[in-house]
Amino acid sequence: MFQIEEAPTGTTKCDWCRELIKKGTLRLRFAPPKGYNYYWHQECGIKYLEGLTILLQKGEKGRIDRKKADKARKDT
């Protein structure tokens, strides 16, 4: 599940750029049924989703991490 929300604290790190997400700014949260929640700044989340969209259109399967999504964005 993806969720767009305001960051309630300033202690969460962005899983894309590794910088802190400031309190009150928009963030994208991915919460799988089990395991770790992933958080991105609004801009970083857009980058990830762009790469994910490209890979989905190409029929890519498996885990899509930052490196793979970023490479897909830059290759187009």
mmCIF file of the N, C-alpha and C atoms, coordinates in Angstrom:
data_MODEL
# 
_entry.id   MODEL 
# 
loop_
_atom_site.group_PDB 
_atom_site.id 
_atom_site.type_symbol 
_atom_site.label_atom_id 
_atom_site.label_alt_id 
_atom_site.label_comp_id 
_atom_site.label_asym_id 
_atom_site.label_entity_id 
_atom_site.label_seq_id 
_atom_site.pdbx_PDB_ins_code 
_atom_site.Cartn_x 
_atom_site.Cartn_y 
_atom_site.Cartn_z 
_atom_site.occupancy 
_atom_site.B_iso_or_equiv 
_atom_site.pdbx_formal_charge 
_atom_site.auth_seq_id 
_atom_site.auth_comp_id 
_atom_site.auth_asym_id 
_atom_site.auth_atom_id 
_atom_site.pdbx_PDB_model_num 
ATOM 1   N N  . MET A 1 1  ? 0.829  -1.170 0.000   1.00 0.00 ? 1  MET A N  1 
ATOM 2   C CA . MET A 1 1  ? 0.000  0.000  0.000   1.00 0.00 ? 1  MET A CA 1 
ATOM 3   C C  . MET A 1 1  ? 0.883  1.247  0.000   1.00 0.00 ? 1  MET A C  1 
ATOM 4   N N  . PHE A 1 2  ? 0.584  2.181  -0.883  1.00 0.00 ? 2  PHE A N  1 
ATOM 5   C CA . PHE A 1 2  ? 1.254  3.474  -0.891  1.00 0.00 ? 2  PHE A CA 1 
ATOM 6   C C  . PHE A 1 2  ? 0.350  4.489  -0.216  1.00 0.00 ? 2  PHE A C  1 
ATOM 7   N N  . GLN A 1 3  ? 0.965  5.420  0.504   1.00 0.00 ? 3  GLN A N  1 
ATOM 8   C CA . GLN A 1 3  ? 0.201  6.453  1.188   1.00 0.00 ? 3  GLN A CA 1 
ATOM 9   C C  . GLN A 1 3  ? 0.986  7.756  1.099   1.00 0.00 ? 3  GLN A C  1 
ATOM 10  N N  . ILE A 1 4  ? 0.273  8.851  0.806   1.00 0.00 ? 4  ILE A N  1 
ATOM 11  C CA . ILE A 1 4  ? 0.880  10.182 0.824   1.00 0.00 ? 4  ILE A CA 1 
ATOM 12  C C  . ILE A 1 4  ? 0.414  10.844 2.111   1.00 0.00 ? 4  ILE A C  1 
ATOM 13  N N  . GLU A 1 5  ? 1.384  11.329 2.897   1.00 0.00 ? 5  GLU A N  1 
ATOM 14  C CA . GLU A 1 5  ? 1.044  11.875 4.208   1.00 0.00 ? 5  GLU A CA 1 
ATOM 15  C C  . GLU A 1 5  ? 2.046  12.950 4.606   1.00 0.00 ? 5  GLU A C  1 
ATOM 16  N N  . GLU A 1 6  ? 1.660  13.750 5.599   1.00 0.00 ? 6  GLU A N  1 
ATOM 17  C CA . GLU A 1 6  ? 2.600  14.705 6.182   1.00 0.00 ? 6  GLU A CA 1 
ATOM 18  C C  . GLU A 1 6  ? 3.480  13.959 7.167   1.00 0.00 ? 6  GLU A C  1 
ATOM 19  N N  . ALA A 1 7  ? 4.753  14.295 7.170   1.00 0.00 ? 7  ALA A N  1 
ATOM 20  C CA . ALA A 1 7  ? 5.681  13.659 8.109   1.00 0.00 ? 7  ALA A CA 1 
ATOM 21  C C  . ALA A 1 7  ? 5.356  14.149 9.523   1.00 0.00 ? 7  ALA A C  1 
ATOM 22  N N  . PRO A 1 8  ? 5.032  13.245 10.445  1.00 0.00 ? 8  PRO A N  1 
ATOM 23  C CA . PRO A 1 8  ? 4.663  13.657 11.797  1.00 0.00 ? 8  PRO A CA 1 
ATOM 24  C C  . PRO A 1 8  ? 5.859  14.082 12.653  1.00 0.00 ? 8  PRO A C  1 
ATOM 25  N N  . THR A 1 9  ? 7.046  13.608 12.297  1.00 0.00 ? 9  THR A N  1 
ATOM 26  C CA . THR A 1 9  ? 8.260  13.970 13.042  1.00 0.00 ? 9  THR A CA 1 
ATOM 27  C C  . THR A 1 9  ? 9.354  14.316 12.040  1.00 0.00 ? 9  THR A C  1 
ATOM 28  N N  . GLY A 1 10 ? 10.471 14.761 12.519  1.00 0.00 ? 10 GLY A N  1 
ATOM 29  C CA . GLY A 1 10 ? 11.606 15.065 11.655  1.00 0.00 ? 10 GLY A CA 1 
ATOM 30  C C  . GLY A 1 10 ? 12.726 14.056 11.813  1.00 0.00 ? 10 GLY A C  1 
ATOM 31  N N  . THR A 1 11 ? 12.377 12.822 12.170  1.00 0.00 ? 11 THR A N  1 
ATOM 32  C CA . THR A 1 11 ? 13.409 11.823 12.459  1.00 0.00 ? 11 THR A CA 1 
ATOM 33  C C  . THR A 1 11 ? 13.478 10.682 11.446  1.00 0.00 ? 11 THR A C  1 
ATOM 34  N N  . THR A 1 12 ? 12.593 10.701 10.446  1.00 0.00 ? 12 THR A N  1 
ATOM 35  C CA . THR A 1 12 ? 12.563 9.618  9.460   1.00 0.00 ? 12 THR A CA 1 
ATOM 36  C C  . THR A 1 12 ? 13.506 9.932  8.309   1.00 0.00 ? 12 THR A C  1 
ATOM 37  N N  . LYS A 1 13 ? 14.312 8.951  7.913   1.00 0.00 ? 13 LYS A N  1 
ATOM 38  C CA . LYS A 1 13 ? 15.215 9.134  6.774   1.00 0.00 ? 13 LYS A CA 1 
ATOM 39  C C  . LYS A 1 13 ? 14.541 8.672  5.492   1.00 0.00 ? 13 LYS A C  1 
ATOM 40  N N  . CYS A 1 14 ? 14.806 9.405  4.420   1.00 0.00 ? 14 CYS A N  1 
ATOM 41  C CA . CYS A 1 14 ? 14.310 9.046  3.094   1.00 0.00 ? 14 CYS A CA 1 
ATOM 42  C C  . CYS A 1 14 ? 15.090 7.827  2.601   1.00 0.00 ? 14 CYS A C  1 
ATOM 43  N N  . ASP A 1 15 ? 14.383 6.819  2.115   1.00 0.00 ? 15 ASP A N  1 
ATOM 44  C CA . ASP A 1 15 ? 15.037 5.606  1.636   1.00 0.00 ? 15 ASP A CA 1 
ATOM 45  C C  . ASP A 1 15 ? 15.664 5.790  0.256   1.00 0.00 ? 15 ASP A C  1 
ATOM 46  N N  . TRP A 1 16 ? 15.471 6.947  -0.373  1.00 0.00 ? 16 TRP A N  1 
ATOM 47  C CA . TRP A 1 16 ? 16.089 7.227  -1.673  1.00 0.00 ? 16 TRP A CA 1 
ATOM 48  C C  . TRP A 1 16 ? 17.402 7.982  -1.487  1.00 0.00 ? 16 TRP A C  1 
ATOM 49  N N  . CYS A 1 17 ? 17.332 9.145  -0.797  1.00 0.00 ? 17 CYS A N  1 
ATOM 50  C CA . CYS A 1 17 ? 18.518 10.010 -0.679  1.00 0.00 ? 17 CYS A CA 1 
ATOM 51  C C  . CYS A 1 17 ? 19.196 9.924  0.686   1.00 0.00 ? 17 CYS A C  1 
ATOM 52  N N  . ARG A 1 18 ? 18.583 9.244  1.637   1.00 0.00 ? 18 ARG A N  1 
ATOM 53  C CA . ARG A 1 18 ? 19.119 9.028  2.988   1.00 0.00 ? 18 ARG A CA 1 
ATOM 54  C C  . ARG A 1 18 ? 19.148 10.288 3.860   1.00 0.00 ? 18 ARG A C  1 
ATOM 55  N N  . GLU A 1 19 ? 18.493 11.376 3.426   1.00 0.00 ? 19 GLU A N  1 
ATOM 56  C CA . GLU A 1 19 ? 18.411 12.586 4.245   1.00 0.00 ? 19 GLU A CA 1 
ATOM 57  C C  . GLU A 1 19 ? 17.133 12.549 5.077   1.00 0.00 ? 19 GLU A C  1 
ATOM 58  N N  . LEU A 1 20 ? 17.120 13.315 6.174   1.00 0.00 ? 20 LEU A N  1 
ATOM 59  C CA . LEU A 1 20 ? 15.934 13.366 7.028   1.00 0.00 ? 20 LEU A CA 1 
ATOM 60  C C  . LEU A 1 20 ? 14.774 14.040 6.304   1.00 0.00 ? 20 LEU A C  1 
ATOM 61  N N  . ILE A 1 21 ? 13.582 13.535 6.543   1.00 0.00 ? 21 ILE A N  1 
ATOM 62  C CA . ILE A 1 21 ? 12.364 14.140 6.004   1.00 0.00 ? 21 ILE A CA 1 
ATOM 63  C C  . ILE A 1 21 ? 11.850 15.101 7.069   1.00 0.00 ? 21 ILE A C  1 
ATOM 64  N N  . LYS A 1 22 ? 11.756 16.393 6.730   1.00 0.00 ? 22 LYS A N  1 
ATOM 65  C CA . LYS A 1 22 ? 11.368 17.408 7.703   1.00 0.00 ? 22 LYS A CA 1 
ATOM 66  C C  . LYS A 1 22 ? 9.911  17.255 8.126   1.00 0.00 ? 22 LYS A C  1 
ATOM 67  N N  . LYS A 1 23 ? 9.664  17.557 9.386   1.00 0.00 ? 23 LYS A N  1 
ATOM 68  C CA . LYS A 1 23 ? 8.319  17.484 9.944   1.00 0.00 ? 23 LYS A CA 1 
ATOM 69  C C  . LYS A 1 23 ? 7.381  18.394 9.151   1.00 0.00 ? 23 LYS A C  1 
ATOM 70  N N  . GLY A 1 24 ? 6.194  17.882 8.830   1.00 0.00 ? 24 GLY A N  1 
ATOM 71  C CA . GLY A 1 24 ? 5.183  18.678 8.145   1.00 0.00 ? 24 GLY A CA 1 
ATOM 72  C C  . GLY A 1 24 ? 5.267  18.660 6.630   1.00 0.00 ? 24 GLY A C  1 
ATOM 73  N N  . THR A 1 25 ? 6.346  18.098 6.066   1.00 0.00 ? 25 THR A N  1 
ATOM 74  C CA . THR A 1 25 ? 6.449  18.019 4.609   1.00 0.00 ? 25 THR A CA 1 
ATOM 75  C C  . THR A 1 25 ? 5.770  16.742 4.125   1.00 0.00 ? 25 THR A C  1 
ATOM 76  N N  . LEU A 1 26 ? 5.393  16.739 2.855   1.00 0.00 ? 26 LEU A N  1 
ATOM 77  C CA . LEU A 1 26 ? 4.759  15.546 2.298   1.00 0.00 ? 26 LEU A CA 1 
ATOM 78  C C  . LEU A 1 26 ? 5.787  14.452 2.082   1.00 0.00 ? 26 LEU A C  1 
ATOM 79  N N  . ARG A 1 27 ? 5.373  13.239 2.369   1.00 0.00 ? 27 ARG A N  1 
ATOM 80  C CA . ARG A 1 27 ? 6.233  12.087 2.129   1.00 0.00 ? 27 ARG A CA 1 
ATOM 81  C C  . ARG A 1 27 ? 5.380  10.958 1.553   1.00 0.00 ? 27 ARG A C  1 
ATOM 82  N N  . LEU A 1 28 ? 6.045  10.076 0.852   1.00 0.00 ? 28 LEU A N  1 
ATOM 83  C CA . LEU A 1 28 ? 5.397  8.887  0.311   1.00 0.00 ? 28 LEU A CA 1 
ATOM 84  C C  . LEU A 1 28 ? 5.802  7.718  1.188   1.00 0.00 ? 28 LEU A C  1 
ATOM 85  N N  . ARG A 1 29 ? 4.827  6.937  1.594   1.00 0.00 ? 29 ARG A N  1 
ATOM 86  C CA . ARG A 1 29 ? 5.084  5.788  2.465   1.00 0.00 ? 29 ARG A CA 1 
ATOM 87  C C  . ARG A 1 29 ? 4.614  4.528  1.758   1.00 0.00 ? 29 ARG A C  1 
ATOM 88  N N  . PHE A 1 30 ? 5.484  3.530  1.727   1.00 0.00 ? 30 PHE A N  1 
ATOM 89  C CA . PHE A 1 30 ? 5.096  2.224  1.218   1.00 0.00 ? 30 PHE A CA 1 
ATOM 90  C C  . PHE A 1 30 ? 5.097  1.269  2.391   1.00 0.00 ? 30 PHE A C  1 
ATOM 91  N N  . ALA A 1 31 ? 3.940  0.673  2.647   1.00 0.00 ? 31 ALA A N  1 
ATOM 92  C CA . ALA A 1 31 ? 3.797  -0.243 3.780   1.00 0.00 ? 31 ALA A CA 1 
ATOM 93  C C  . ALA A 1 31 ? 3.392  -1.620 3.268   1.00 0.00 ? 31 ALA A C  1 
ATOM 94  N N  . PRO A 1 32 ? 4.368  -2.512 3.096   1.00 0.00 ? 32 PRO A N  1 
ATOM 95  C CA . PRO A 1 32 ? 4.012  -3.869 2.685   1.00 0.00 ? 32 PRO A CA 1 
ATOM 96  C C  . PRO A 1 32 ? 3.276  -4.588 3.818   1.00 0.00 ? 32 PRO A C  1 
ATOM 97  N N  . PRO A 1 33 ? 2.567  -5.695 3.506   1.00 0.00 ? 33 PRO A N  1 
ATOM 98  C CA . PRO A 1 33 ? 1.823  -6.408 4.542   1.00 0.00 ? 33 PRO A CA 1 
ATOM 99  C C  . PRO A 1 33 ? 2.703  -6.859 5.708   1.00 0.00 ? 33 PRO A C  1 
ATOM 100 N N  . LYS A 1 34 ? 3.934  -7.213 5.413   1.00 0.00 ? 34 LYS A N  1 
ATOM 101 C CA . LYS A 1 34 ? 4.869  -7.635 6.463   1.00 0.00 ? 34 LYS A CA 1 
ATOM 102 C C  . LYS A 1 34 ? 6.186  -6.905 6.255   1.00 0.00 ? 34 LYS A C  1 
ATOM 103 N N  . GLY A 1 35 ? 6.831  -6.572 7.341   1.00 0.00 ? 35 GLY A N  1 
ATOM 104 C CA . GLY A 1 35 ? 8.175  -6.027 7.237   1.00 0.00 ? 35 GLY A CA 1 
ATOM 105 C C  . GLY A 1 35 ? 8.274  -4.523 7.393   1.00 0.00 ? 35 GLY A C  1 
ATOM 106 N N  . TYR A 1 36 ? 9.358  -3.994 6.887   1.00 0.00 ? 36 TYR A N  1 
ATOM 107 C CA . TYR A 1 36 ? 9.793  -2.613 7.040   1.00 0.00 ? 36 TYR A CA 1 
ATOM 108 C C  . TYR A 1 36 ? 8.952  -1.667 6.190   1.00 0.00 ? 36 TYR A C  1 
ATOM 109 N N  . ASN A 1 37 ? 8.601  -0.492 6.728   1.00 0.00 ? 37 ASN A N  1 
ATOM 110 C CA . ASN A 1 37 ? 7.953  0.562  5.946   1.00 0.00 ? 37 ASN A CA 1 
ATOM 111 C C  . ASN A 1 37 ? 9.027  1.396  5.263   1.00 0.00 ? 37 ASN A C  1 
ATOM 112 N N  . TYR A 1 38 ? 8.778  1.796  4.031   1.00 0.00 ? 38 TYR A N  1 
ATOM 113 C CA . TYR A 1 38 ? 9.711  2.625  3.270   1.00 0.00 ? 38 TYR A CA 1 
ATOM 114 C C  . TYR A 1 38 ? 9.129  4.023  3.154   1.00 0.00 ? 38 TYR A C  1 
ATOM 115 N N  . TYR A 1 39 ? 9.993  5.050  3.314   1.00 0.00 ? 39 TYR A N  1 
ATOM 116 C CA . TYR A 1 39 ? 9.560  6.437  3.249   1.00 0.00 ? 39 TYR A CA 1 
ATOM 117 C C  . TYR A 1 39 ? 10.434 7.206  2.266   1.00 0.00 ? 39 TYR A C  1 
ATOM 118 N N  . TRP A 1 40 ? 9.806  8.122  1.494   1.00 0.00 ? 40 TRP A N  1 
ATOM 119 C CA . TRP A 1 40 ? 10.542 8.961  0.559   1.00 0.00 ? 40 TRP A CA 1 
ATOM 120 C C  . TRP A 1 40 ? 10.044 10.396 0.661   1.00 0.00 ? 40 TRP A C  1 
ATOM 121 N N  . HIS A 1 41 ? 10.968 11.370 0.453   1.00 0.00 ? 41 HIS A N  1 
ATOM 122 C CA . HIS A 1 41 ? 10.540 12.746 0.231   1.00 0.00 ? 41 HIS A CA 1 
ATOM 123 C C  . HIS A 1 41 ? 9.584  12.732 -0.957  1.00 0.00 ? 41 HIS A C  1 
ATOM 124 N N  . GLN A 1 42 ? 8.778  13.744 -1.090  1.00 0.00 ? 42 GLN A N  1 
ATOM 125 C CA . GLN A 1 42 ? 7.845  13.817 -2.213  1.00 0.00 ? 42 GLN A CA 1 
ATOM 126 C C  . GLN A 1 42 ? 8.594  13.696 -3.547  1.00 0.00 ? 42 GLN A C  1 
ATOM 127 N N  . GLU A 1 43 ? 9.681  14.459 -3.718  1.00 0.00 ? 43 GLU A N  1 
ATOM 128 C CA . GLU A 1 43 ? 10.444 14.451 -4.972  1.00 0.00 ? 43 GLU A CA 1 
ATOM 129 C C  . GLU A 1 43 ? 11.113 13.099 -5.210  1.00 0.00 ? 43 GLU A C  1 
ATOM 130 N N  . CYS A 1 44 ? 11.639 12.506 -4.171  1.00 0.00 ? 44 CYS A N  1 
ATOM 131 C CA . CYS A 1 44 ? 12.306 11.203 -4.292  1.00 0.00 ? 44 CYS A CA 1 
ATOM 132 C C  . CYS A 1 44 ? 11.296 10.102 -4.605  1.00 0.00 ? 44 CYS A C  1 
ATOM 133 N N  . GLY A 1 45 ? 10.112 10.205 -4.036  1.00 0.00 ? 45 GLY A N  1 
ATOM 134 C CA . GLY A 1 45 ? 9.057  9.243  -4.323  1.00 0.00 ? 45 GLY A CA 1 
ATOM 135 C C  . GLY A 1 45 ? 8.644  9.293  -5.780  1.00 0.00 ? 45 GLY A C  1 
ATOM 136 N N  . ILE A 1 46 ? 8.601  10.506 -6.336  1.00 0.00 ? 46 ILE A N  1 
ATOM 137 C CA . ILE A 1 46 ? 8.269  10.665 -7.754  1.00 0.00 ? 46 ILE A CA 1 
ATOM 138 C C  . ILE A 1 46 ? 9.334  9.993  -8.612  1.00 0.00 ? 46 ILE A C  1 
ATOM 139 N N  . LYS A 1 47 ? 10.601 10.169 -8.267  1.00 0.00 ? 47 LYS A N  1 
ATOM 140 C CA . LYS A 1 47 ? 11.687 9.529  -9.018  1.00 0.00 ? 47 LYS A CA 1 
ATOM 141 C C  . LYS A 1 47 ? 11.559 8.011  -8.974  1.00 0.00 ? 47 LYS A C  1 
ATOM 142 N N  . TYR A 1 48 ? 11.284 7.485  -7.786  1.00 0.00 ? 48 TYR A N  1 
ATOM 143 C CA . TYR A 1 48 ? 11.143 6.033  -7.642  1.00 0.00 ? 48 TYR A CA 1 
ATOM 144 C C  . TYR A 1 48 ? 9.974  5.514  -8.482  1.00 0.00 ? 48 TYR A C  1 
ATOM 145 N N  . LEU A 1 49 ? 8.834  6.199  -8.403  1.00 0.00 ? 49 LEU A N  1 
ATOM 146 C CA . LEU A 1 49 ? 7.653  5.756  -9.143  1.00 0.00 ? 49 LEU A CA 1 
ATOM 147 C C  . LEU A 1 49 ? 7.849  5.873  -10.654 1.00 0.00 ? 49 LEU A C  1 
ATOM 148 N N  . GLU A 1 50 ? 8.600  6.883  -11.112 1.00 0.00 ? 50 GLU A N  1 
ATOM 149 C CA . GLU A 1 50 ? 8.913  6.991  -12.544 1.00 0.00 ? 50 GLU A CA 1 
ATOM 150 C C  . GLU A 1 50 ? 9.710  5.779  -13.002 1.00 0.00 ? 50 GLU A C  1 
ATOM 151 N N  . GLY A 1 51 ? 10.739 5.422  -12.242 1.00 0.00 ? 51 GLY A N  1 
ATOM 152 C CA . GLY A 1 51 ? 11.549 4.249  -12.575 1.00 0.00 ? 51 GLY A CA 1 
ATOM 153 C C  . GLY A 1 51 ? 10.739 2.975  -12.515 1.00 0.00 ? 51 GLY A C  1 
ATOM 154 N N  . LEU A 1 52 ? 9.888  2.863  -11.510 1.00 0.00 ? 52 LEU A N  1 
ATOM 155 C CA . LEU A 1 52 ? 9.035  1.689  -11.355 1.00 0.00 ? 52 LEU A CA 1 
ATOM 156 C C  . LEU A 1 52 ? 8.084  1.550  -12.544 1.00 0.00 ? 52 LEU A C  1 
ATOM 157 N N  . THR A 1 53 ? 7.507  2.662  -12.989 1.00 0.00 ? 53 THR A N  1 
ATOM 158 C CA . THR A 1 53 ? 6.598  2.650  -14.134 1.00 0.00 ? 53 THR A CA 1 
ATOM 159 C C  . THR A 1 53 ? 7.309  2.165  -15.390 1.00 0.00 ? 53 THR A C  1 
ATOM 160 N N  . ILE A 1 54 ? 8.508  2.653  -15.628 1.00 0.00 ? 54 ILE A N  1 
ATOM 161 C CA . ILE A 1 54 ? 9.292  2.240  -16.797 1.00 0.00 ? 54 ILE A CA 1 
ATOM 162 C C  . ILE A 1 54 ? 9.555  0.744  -16.752 1.00 0.00 ? 54 ILE A C  1 
ATOM 163 N N  . LEU A 1 55 ? 9.963  0.243  -15.597 1.00 0.00 ? 55 LEU A N  1 
ATOM 164 C CA . LEU A 1 55 ? 10.272 -1.180 -15.462 1.00 0.00 ? 55 LEU A CA 1 
ATOM 165 C C  . LEU A 1 55 ? 9.017  -2.050 -15.582 1.00 0.00 ? 55 LEU A C  1 
ATOM 166 N N  . LEU A 1 56 ? 7.890  -1.567 -15.084 1.00 0.00 ? 56 LEU A N  1 
ATOM 167 C CA . LEU A 1 56 ? 6.632  -2.310 -15.233 1.00 0.00 ? 56 LEU A CA 1 
ATOM 168 C C  . LEU A 1 56 ? 6.242  -2.424 -16.703 1.00 0.00 ? 56 LEU A C  1 
ATOM 169 N N  . GLN A 1 57 ? 6.430  -1.340 -17.453 1.00 0.00 ? 57 GLN A N  1 
ATOM 170 C CA . GLN A 1 57 ? 6.102  -1.354 -18.879 1.00 0.00 ? 57 GLN A CA 1 
ATOM 171 C C  . GLN A 1 57 ? 6.998  -2.314 -19.650 1.00 0.00 ? 57 GLN A C  1 
ATOM 172 N N  . LYS A 1 58 ? 8.200  -2.522 -19.160 1.00 0.00 ? 58 LYS A N  1 
ATOM 173 C CA . LYS A 1 58 ? 9.136  -3.453 -19.805 1.00 0.00 ? 58 LYS A CA 1 
ATOM 174 C C  . LYS A 1 58 ? 8.919  -4.892 -19.341 1.00 0.00 ? 58 LYS A C  1 
ATOM 175 N N  . GLY A 1 59 ? 8.013  -5.105 -18.392 1.00 0.00 ? 59 GLY A N  1 
ATOM 176 C CA . GLY A 1 59 ? 7.727  -6.447 -17.901 1.00 0.00 ? 59 GLY A CA 1 
ATOM 177 C C  . GLY A 1 59 ? 8.712  -6.957 -16.867 1.00 0.00 ? 59 GLY A C  1 
ATOM 178 N N  . GLU A 1 60 ? 9.410  -6.052 -16.204 1.00 0.00 ? 60 GLU A N  1 
ATOM 179 C CA . GLU A 1 60 ? 10.393 -6.422 -15.173 1.00 0.00 ? 60 GLU A CA 1 
ATOM 180 C C  . GLU A 1 60 ? 9.701  -7.110 -13.997 1.00 0.00 ? 60 GLU A C  1 
ATOM 181 N N  . LYS A 1 61 ? 10.354 -8.092 -13.439 1.00 0.00 ? 61 LYS A N  1 
ATOM 182 C CA . LYS A 1 61 ? 9.820  -8.807 -12.280 1.00 0.00 ? 61 LYS A CA 1 
ATOM 183 C C  . LYS A 1 61 ? 10.821 -8.743 -11.132 1.00 0.00 ? 61 LYS A C  1 
ATOM 184 N N  . GLY A 1 62 ? 10.342 -9.023 -9.931  1.00 0.00 ? 62 GLY A N  1 
ATOM 185 C CA . GLY A 1 62 ? 11.221 -9.066 -8.772  1.00 0.00 ? 62 GLY A CA 1 
ATOM 186 C C  . GLY A 1 62 ? 11.259 -7.753 -8.020  1.00 0.00 ? 62 GLY A C  1 
ATOM 187 N N  . ARG A 1 63 ? 12.197 -7.664 -7.108  1.00 0.00 ? 63 ARG A N  1 
ATOM 188 C CA . ARG A 1 63 ? 12.348 -6.484 -6.247  1.00 0.00 ? 63 ARG A CA 1 
ATOM 189 C C  . ARG A 1 63 ? 12.983 -5.343 -7.034  1.00 0.00 ? 63 ARG A C  1 
ATOM 190 N N  . ILE A 1 64 ? 12.356 -4.178 -6.979  1.00 0.00 ? 64 ILE A N  1 
ATOM 191 C CA . ILE A 1 64 ? 12.861 -2.995 -7.669  1.00 0.00 ? 64 ILE A CA 1 
ATOM 192 C C  . ILE A 1 64 ? 13.402 -2.041 -6.605  1.00 0.00 ? 64 ILE A C  1 
ATOM 193 N N  . ASP A 1 65 ? 14.713 -1.972 -6.476  1.00 0.00 ? 65 ASP A N  1 
ATOM 194 C CA . ASP A 1 65 ? 15.317 -1.093 -5.480  1.00 0.00 ? 65 ASP A CA 1 
ATOM 195 C C  . ASP A 1 65 ? 15.679 0.252  -6.113  1.00 0.00 ? 65 ASP A C  1 
ATOM 196 N N  . ARG A 1 66 ? 16.266 1.134  -5.317  1.00 0.00 ? 66 ARG A N  1 
ATOM 197 C CA . ARG A 1 66 ? 16.623 2.480  -5.765  1.00 0.00 ? 66 ARG A CA 1 
ATOM 198 C C  . ARG A 1 66 ? 17.537 2.434  -6.973  1.00 0.00 ? 66 ARG A C  1 
ATOM 199 N N  . LYS A 1 67 ? 18.558 1.599  -6.909  1.00 0.00 ? 67 LYS A N  1 
ATOM 200 C CA . LYS A 1 67 ? 19.554 1.522  -7.973  1.00 0.00 ? 67 LYS A CA 1 
ATOM 201 C C  . LYS A 1 67 ? 18.910 1.134  -9.310  1.00 0.00 ? 67 LYS A C  1 
ATOM 202 N N  . LYS A 1 68 ? 18.054 0.146  -9.264  1.00 0.00 ? 68 LYS A N  1 
ATOM 203 C CA . LYS A 1 68 ? 17.389 -0.348 -10.474 1.00 0.00 ? 68 LYS A CA 1 
ATOM 204 C C  . LYS A 1 68 ? 16.415 0.701  -11.035 1.00 0.00 ? 68 LYS A C  1 
ATOM 205 N N  . ALA A 1 69 ? 15.650 1.345  -10.159 1.00 0.00 ? 69 ALA A N  1 
ATOM 206 C CA . ALA A 1 69 ? 14.691 2.368  -10.579 1.00 0.00 ? 69 ALA A CA 1 
ATOM 207 C C  . ALA A 1 69 ? 15.413 3.583  -11.148 1.00 0.00 ? 69 ALA A C  1 
ATOM 208 N N  . ASP A 1 70 ? 16.501 3.993  -10.511 1.00 0.00 ? 70 ASP A N  1 
ATOM 209 C CA . ASP A 1 70 ? 17.263 5.148  -10.976 1.00 0.00 ? 70 ASP A CA 1 
ATOM 210 C C  . ASP A 1 70 ? 17.901 4.868  -12.332 1.00 0.00 ? 70 ASP A C  1 
ATOM 211 N N  . LYS A 1 71 ? 18.428 3.681  -12.526 1.00 0.00 ? 71 LYS A N  1 
ATOM 212 C CA . LYS A 1 71 ? 19.035 3.299  -13.803 1.00 0.00 ? 71 LYS A CA 1 
ATOM 213 C C  . LYS A 1 71 ? 17.993 3.325  -14.917 1.00 0.00 ? 71 LYS A C  1 
ATOM 214 N N  . ALA A 1 72 ? 16.794 2.827  -14.640 1.00 0.00 ? 72 ALA A N  1 
ATOM 215 C CA . ALA A 1 72 ? 15.720 2.823  -15.636 1.00 0.00 ? 72 ALA A CA 1 
ATOM 216 C C  . ALA A 1 72 ? 15.349 4.246  -16.044 1.00 0.00 ? 72 ALA A C  1 
ATOM 217 N N  . ARG A 1 73 ? 15.295 5.165  -15.066 1.00 0.00 ? 73 ARG A N  1 
ATOM 218 C CA . ARG A 1 73 ? 14.976 6.568  -15.356 1.00 0.00 ? 73 ARG A CA 1 
ATOM 219 C C  . ARG A 1 73 ? 16.036 7.199  -16.236 1.00 0.00 ? 73 ARG A C  1 
ATOM 220 N N  . LYS A 1 74 ? 17.295 6.936  -15.937 1.00 0.00 ? 74 LYS A N  1 
ATOM 221 C CA . LYS A 1 74 ? 18.404 7.564  -16.663 1.00 0.00 ? 74 LYS A CA 1 
ATOM 222 C C  . LYS A 1 74 ? 18.607 6.965  -18.049 1.00 0.00 ? 74 LYS A C  1 
ATOM 223 N N  . ASP A 1 75 ? 18.194 5.709  -18.239 1.00 0.00 ? 75 ASP A N  1 
ATOM 224 C CA . ASP A 1 75 ? 18.381 5.041  -19.528 1.00 0.00 ? 75 ASP A CA 1 
ATOM 225 C C  . ASP A 1 75 ? 17.345 5.452  -20.568 1.00 0.00 ? 75 ASP A C  1 
ATOM 226 N N  . THR A 1 76 ? 16.284 6.151  -20.151 1.00 0.00 ? 76 THR A N  1 
ATOM 227 C CA . THR A 1 76 ? 15.253 6.537  -21.124 1.00 0.00 ? 76 THR A CA 1 
ATOM 228 C C  . THR A 1 76 ? 15.428 7.949  -21.597 1.00 0.00 ? 76 THR A C  1 
# 
